[in-house]
Amino acid sequence: MLIRNPLPRLLGVACLALGLAPVSLAQAVDLPPLALKRGVNALGYDPLWSEPAKARFQPRHMQAIRDGGFDHVRLNLHAFEHMDAQGRLSAAWLKTLDEMTAAALNAGLQVILDQHNFNDCAKEIDLCRARLKAFWRQVAPRYKDAPDAVLFEILNEPNGAADAVWNDMLAENLAIIRETNPRRRVVVGPRFWNSLDHLDSLKLPEADRNLVVTFHYYTPMEFTHQGASWTPQFQKLSGVTWGTAAELDKLKQDFDRVKAWALRAGRPILLGEFGALETAGMAQRVGWTAAVARAAEARGFGWSYWQFDSDFVAWDMKADGWVKPILNALVPVTGAGPQAVARSADPALDHLINAPKVSAWSVYGEGQSTQQVPCEASGKTCLRVDLQGKRTNPWDNGVIAPITGDIRKGDKLQVLIWMRLDTDDAKAKVSVPVSLQLNAAPYTALLSGVATLTSKLEPVVLNGTAQADQAAGTVMLSAHVGQVGQPMWFSAPFVLRNYVPAK
């Protein structure tokens, strides 16, 4: 049941917090240290390479990536089409590569130079092998004196004709790289599209400990690629959902298999690509993306999201800003720098299972805009949501925040938000459904109620007991506001588990 009342001492103190310390991705994992943590793929399909004047991606976007909470960028390089008949890369293409690499390094990012002509290598293996060796004979010595923050990836997603000879291709190109870069980190992955099912087929030189093993994850493809024009078997699919207990178990089992392989092989792991296409729907994309990212982090894997721009996007080029629901699913504590944010002495903070920041909120639906405004709630900042007219259903507009911690059956849950209508009318009053719910179909509510909002900024508290286990990244806090039709304020959200205030 939702109530509006004076806050318990616990919640009043907890709401003074401005943030949480970032979680260590290598914590309690018996793998070699992996410097790559959270990254994004970029530049694979940008006009930059052929028509710089039409480039969408600009050097300033590297700083935006760093400021978004990422530590690396994976540059997807379709280089074969920029080679002449002798396999020489054009001077213009190499100049662009130098500029983008420098922009990333200057922003404090690590850079993976990913040779991405996988489709060519799937079709004409002899021509591919010649061009791939020509690529690394030019790129490797060019970057031999580059900082350690630059990594090489021999070839993205070997498949088709490359599958049968992939270990030979890996060995011959690694030998070329090692001639000039004996200790540089090199990313390598298994055949069959970097499938985790083929990790055992990889043959790596035991003595070379500067290898990072990658795999890609888009399971289930029927969900992540529904409506994809380039996949005939999925292009007519729509309405496919994800998030059942069996599907979550499949994710856990798959990533446990990768971790078991990594422990046997003694190799660090990078989840080099994962993402769900826009046709999956925002709420579904957020749920799947958060679940995959948290599953990778829990096992000590670094990850690189697919992708910054084009499709599966994390950055809206037209709006010139992050797609906030996707960013918050990837990096729950938005804006946290490399240094841990110190917690206060309030013991309630140890029970938080979400990011208590205004920036954790995402807003969906038509006819809405947002801005941060000063307020007297936690952190002295609220999110103002401007709703331009009422919608048919309450859920046509929503304000949502991901829950990044797990929930177990029997957990005592507490939710706190300050909310108000942005009006001076003392008689104004509106009811808003608020829920702690699954972020994928069937969107079952763990806790729910109705908040009564007025012109005063007042706390809304939701209490209850979890009736089932819920994995990290599968739950969200939501307020359905489609029928409000006027501006509202929301403070940072606080969700706590099993906190009992001292008497």
N, C-alpha and C positions, 0 to 999 in steps of 0.2 A: 504494500500500500504506500502511496506517495503522501507525504505530509509536508506542511510548511510550518516550521517551529523554530524556536531558538536552537542553535547548533549545540551538539554535545561538545565538550571541551576538546575532545580528540579531533573532530573535524575542523573546528575553528583554528587549531594550531597547525593542522596538516595543510590547510589552504594558504599558509604563509609561504609554503615552498615554491620555489621558482623552477625547479627541474630535478632530474634524477641523474645519477652517475651512469654513464654508458656502460653496458655490459661487456666484459671481455669475451671476445669471440673464441679465444683459445683456452678459456678456463676449463679445467678438469678434462682436457682432451690429450691423449697420449700420442700426439703427432708432432712432427718437427714444427717449429714456429713458422707461421705464415703471415707475411706482412700485408698481403692483399686481404682486405676485409669486405668493404662494400663498394661496388663499382657499377658503371653503366656502359653499355655499348653505344658507339657513336660513329657518324660520318660514313657509314657504309653506302647509303643511297642519297647522298647530298650532291647537288650540282657542283659543289666546290671544286671537285677534282677535274672537271672538264670545262666548266664555265664559271670561273670564280666570281664574276659579277652577279651571278644568280644564286650564290651560296646562301643557304638558310643558316647554317651553323657559322658563328663568328668566334674569334678567339676569346671574347668576353664570356662565352658560354662555359669555358673551362672553369672560370672562377665561380660561376653559378653552380656548377656541379660540385665543386669543393664546398661552397657555402651550404649546399643542400645536405651535406653530411656524408659525402662519398670520399673515398681515399684513392680511387683509381678510375681510369677510363680505358676501355678496350677499343682501339681504333680499327675498324673493319676495312681492310685495304684490298680493293679489287684492282690489282696492279697490272694484270696481264694485258688488259686493253690499252695500257699506257706504255707498252714495250714496242720497239721496232722489230723488224724481221730477224735481227741478231740477238733479240732478247734484252736490249738496252732500254732502261727506264728513261722516260723523258726528263729533261732538266726541270721543266715546269712542275711535273708531278712530284719530283724529289724536293723541290723548293717548298711546295705546299705541305708535304709531310714534315719537313724540318720546322716550318712555322707552327703547325698544329702540335707537334711534339714539344716545342719550346713553350707554347702557350700553356699546355698542360703542366709542364714542370714548374713554370713560373707561378701557377696557381696552387702549387703544393700537391699535385696529383702524381701518382705513379701512372705509367703509360704502357699498355700492352700493344705492340705492333703485330696485329693479327693478319696473316696472309689469308684472304677470304675468298679466293677463287675456287671454292669447293665444287661448284657446278661444272666448271671446265674440267676439273680433275676426275669427275665422275664419268665423263664421256670420252675424252681422248687422253688416255693415260700417258702415252709416250710424249706427246706435246706438253702435257702438264708437267711431267717430271723434268723436262728440259727447262721449262720456264720457271718452275719453282726453284731449281738450283740456281738459275740465273738471277732470280730475285734475291736470294740470300747471299749470293756472291757480291751483290751490289749494296744491299742494305746492311748486312752484318759489319763489314769494315767501315761503312759510313758512320756507324754508331758505336764503334769500338771504344771510344773515349767518353761516351755518354755516362751520366750518373747511373748508379745501380737501380734507380727508380724506373729505368726503361727495361722492359722485358720483350722477348720475342716469342711469337706463337707460330710454329712451323706451318700449319695449315688447319683451317677451320673445317670441322665436320667431314673428314674423309668418308666417302661412300661410293657406291657403284663400282666403276672400274678400279678405283683406288683401294678398295677393301682388300683384295687379294695380295697386294704388294705394299701395304701401308707400312709395315715394320721396316722394309727395305728403304722406303722413301724417308721415313723418320730418321733412320741411321745416316743416310747419305747427306741429308740437309743439316742434321745436328753436327756432323763432322765439318761441314763448311762453316757453320757458325763458330764452332770451337777453335778454328784456326785463328780467329781474331778476337773472340770473346770467350776465353776459356772458363770464366766463372759467372757469366751473365745468366740470370734466371731465364729458362726457356719453358714455355707452356706446351704440353703435348697431351693428346687425348686419344682414345680408342677409335677404331673404325666404326662403321655403320652409324654415321652422324654423331660421333662422340657419345655413343650409347653406353650407359652404365652396365648394360648386359654384356659388353665386350671388353671390360677392363682386364679380364684375365688374358686376353689375347695380346695385350701390349708387351713388347719386348724392349726393356730399357737397360741401358748400361749401368750396371750395379755401382760402379765407381763414381758416376756422375750424380752428385747429390744436389745439383742446382736445377733440378727439373720440378716443375709444378704440373700435376696431372689434372686435366680438366674433364668434365662431363657436362652435357646439356640436358635440360629437363623441361618437357612440355606435356607431361602426362596428367590427365588423359588428353590425347590430341583432339578427340571429338569435342572437348570443352574448349581447350586453348586455341584451337584453329577453326572453330565453327564459323562458317561464312568466308573463309580465306579463299580469295580468288585463284591463288596459285596451287591449291590442293583440290583436285577434282572430287576426291572422295569426301571432302568436308565442306565444299563451297556452298552447298544448298542446305547445310545444317543450320538450325537456329533454336534458341530456347533451351540449349543443353545446360544443365546446372551442375554444380559440384559442391561437396561438403558433407556427404554422408559419413557415418562412422567407418564404413568399409573403405571409402575413398581416402579418409585421413589415415587409416591403418596402412593403406597401400603406399602413401607418401612416406610414412615412418619406416616401413619395411625396406623400401627402395633406398632411402638414405642410410639406413643401418647397414645395408649391403655394401654401399660405397665406403662407409667408415671402416667396416671389417676388412675390406680390400686394402685400404690405406694403411691400416695398422700392420697388416701382413707385409706390405711392400715398403713401409717406412717412407711414404711419399705424402707431401701436402696436397690438398685438394682445392680446386677452384671450380665452383659451379659457374661455367663460363657464359651460359645463356639460360634464361627462363622468362616467361611472360605469357599473358593471355590477351588475345586480340580484343579490340574494342567491341566487337559484336557479341562478346560474352556478357556485356552489361557491366556497369561500374561496380555495383555492390558485389557481384560475383567475382570480378577481376580483383577487387581489393581483398576479398576473403582468401582466394587462391594464392595471390601474390604474397600476402603476409604469412600465410601458413608455410609456403615454400622457403621464404627468406628465413623465418625463425627456425625451421627444421635444419637448414644448412648451418646457421650460426650455432645451434645447440650441439652440433657435431664437429665444430671447429673448422668448417669449410668457409673460405671466402666465396663471394658471389659477384657476378656482373649481370645486371638486369638488361634484358632485351626489350626496348632500346630507348635512347634519348628522343629520337625524332623519327618520322616517317609513319610507322604503325606500331602498335603495342606501346604507344608513346607515354613517356613520363614528363615531357616538356611540351607545352602548347605554344607553337611558334607564333600563331596569330595573336594570342593573348600575351605572349612574351613572358611566360611564367610557368611554374610547375603545375602539373595536374595534381592538385593537392591530395586527393584520395590515394593516388598511386604513390606519391612521395611519402605520405604518412604510413602507408603499408610497408614501404621499404625501410624507411628510417623513422621509427616511431618517435624518438626524441629529436624533433627537428631543431636544427641550429646548434646542437651541442658541439663544441669544438673538440679538438684532440685531447684536451685536458679534462679530467673528470670534474663534474660539477659537485661541489661539496654538499652533502646533505646536512640539514640541521639536526639538532639533538632530538627532535620529535620522533618517538618510536613508531608513530603511525606511518611514517614514510616507508618503513620496511615492509608494510603490508599493501602498498600501492601495486596495482597490476596494469596500470596504463600510464601514459605520459600526461602529467598534470600541467599542460600548456594550452594556451588559447590556439596555438598553431596546430594542435592535434585535431581540431575540428575540420571537417570537410562538409561542404554544402552542395547538394545536387538539386536538379530540377530547373525548369525554365522560369524566366522572369525574376531572377534573384541576383543580388550582388552583395559583397561583403567588405568590411573594413575593420581594423582594430581600433578601439576607442578607449580612452581612459575611463576607469570605473573604480569603485571602492571594494571590489571583490579581490580574490586571490591574485597576487601579482600586479594588481592595480591596472589590469587590462582586460577588456571584454571583446568579444566578437560581435559586431553589429551586422545582422542579416536583414537586408532590405528586400522585402517581398512585395512585388508590384502586382497586386491583385490576388484574389482568392482562386484556388484551384478546385477541381472537381472532388478530389480525394485528399485526405490529410497527408498520405504518403507520396503525393506528387512532388512535394518539396520536403527535403529532410536535412537534418543536421546530424552528422555521424562522426564518431571517434573510435578508432580501433582499440581493442583490449589486447595488449601484447603478452600478458601473462596467462598461464593456464589456470583452469578452474577445476576443482575436484568435487565430487558428490559430497554434500554435507557442509561445504564451505559457507560461512556466514558472509554475505556480501553487503556492502554499503556503497551507495552512490550519492555524490553531492555535486550540485550545479547551482550557481546563482543565475537567475533568469528574470527578465522584465520585458514589458512592452515599451518601445521607444515613443512615449507620448506623455504629455502633461495632463491628460484627462484623468482626474482622480477616480472617475467612475468606470474607466475602461477595464474590461475583464475578458479573458479568453482562456479556453481550455486546450491543452496540448498533450497528446499521448507521448509518454516517455518510456523507453524500454531498454533493458539490457538483453540483447537477442543475438541469435546466430546471424552471421553475415552472409549466409548462403541459404538457398531453399532447403527446408520449408520456412526459414526465418523464425524459428520457434523462440518465444520470449522466455528468458530465465526469470526476469523480474519485469513487471510492467505496472503502469499506473497512469493517472491523468494529473498534470500540474495545472494549477490555476494561476495565470499570470496577470499582474496589474502594472501600474506605472511605477511601482517601487521595485528596486533590485532586492530580491529576497531569495533565501536558499530553498532549494527543492531537494528533499532527501528521499532516497529509495532504499529499503532494507528487505532482505529475504535470504533464503537458504537455497543453494544450488541443488537441483534434483538429479544431476548427472554430471559426469566428467566432460570437460570441454577443453580441447587442446589450445595452446597458445596460438593467437592469430585467427581464431574461428568465431570470435564474439565481438560485437560492437555495441556501443552506447548510441542510442538514436532518439531523436525527437522529430515527430512527424508534424510539419507545420504548414502543409499546403493550404489549409482553410483559414489560416490566420489573416493573411492579406495585408499585413502592416509590418513595419520594422520591429525587430526584437534584438535583445542582447543576451549573450551567453558568456558566462565566465569559463575559465579553464575547468575541465571535468576531472573529478576525483573518483576513482573506483578502488575500494580497499577490500581485502579478503582476510577474514579471521582476526580482526583487531578488537581487542577488549581494552578500553581505557582503564588506566589505574584509578583506584578509588582514593 
